Amino acid sequence: MQLNRCAIKYLLARGNSLTILPCLMEIIQKRYALRCVILTYHGVGIKSGPDQVSVSSFYEQMAYLYSHYQVISLDRLVKALLAGERGWRPWVVLTFDDGYANLIDNALPIIDRYKLPATIFVVPAWLGKVAVWSKSGQKLLTLRQLSLLANHGFEIGSHTLNHIDLTVASEGQVERELRGAKEELEQILGKPVKYLAYPWGLHNTRVRIAAARTGYVAALAGGWDIYHTARKIYMLKRIVIEPCDNLNTFALKLAGAYNFLSLWAKVRSRGLGRRGPRSRAYGGASGHIDQCKKCIRKEKNRRSV
């Protein structure tokens, strides 16, 4: 630990806030947590749009992962966390939320080509329907398509029964959403459903306790952390890949360049930083804080008012 103390003293003496935060987080977390980047996608379309990346971008990103990282299953990550593993790993976990039907034609062939494990979180009460909770209005997987993904090695997880905000639901409704989705998917697949992804990444203590009580082994949220521990097994953070992400920003997200945003979100939530409008999606302030020009322009306009 002496080396870490020396490094911390040097950073505090010579660095500025932009360099200190990421470096300190890397030093501390590497010792006590396990590094693994969990990526979140929604749809993959011919062109990029709301809640979907373009198939050309997705192909480029999967090729980059195949060449530079080790893509592992969510199951392997959870087992490593529960076994107490920690330290740096070149690991990446692929996840897809909502279960858009365009994954069959646009994502599955690419994932099969590189033989990458992946997990998809679906809303069983809405299979074969339209995602009314999304501006994209995308069609969702049918039962037959879901079975096809399962046969290709996809891990199937729960995204609740009806894709609702669990943090504002009653205790009974939370129970029905979590247990109902799990039981329905298990009946469809004929095997246990172990993992949950909170809709919009939103959760609280009550929701996490309900997830454990209803039999889920782990649950995934939103955020920017790339270091995980068994203590936070029901709030594993994921990094959202946006339609505006190019290969450079994709590589930066994988390298942990946005990791300090998770700390900044915690600082803001405690009233220690300047407050801005809370993003509903994927964990509030640590949610869709992406780097696209359109988002940056909006933020500058807001601050100038």
Secondary structure, DSSP 8 states (H G I E B T S, - for coil): -HHHHHHHHHHHHH--HHHHHHHHHHHHHHHHSEE-EEEEE-EEESS-BTTEEEHHHHHHHHHHHHHHSEEE-HHHHHHHHHTT--B---EEEEEEEE-BTTHHHHTHHHHHHHT---EEEE-GGGTTSB-TTSTT--BB--HHHHHHHHHTT-EEEE--SS---GGGS-HHHHHHHHHHHHHHHHHHHSS---EEE-GGG---HHHHHHHHHTT-SEEE--S---EE-GGGTTSB--EE--TT--HHHHHHHHHTTTTHHHHHHHHHHTTSS------SSSSGGGSS----HHHHHHHHHHHH-
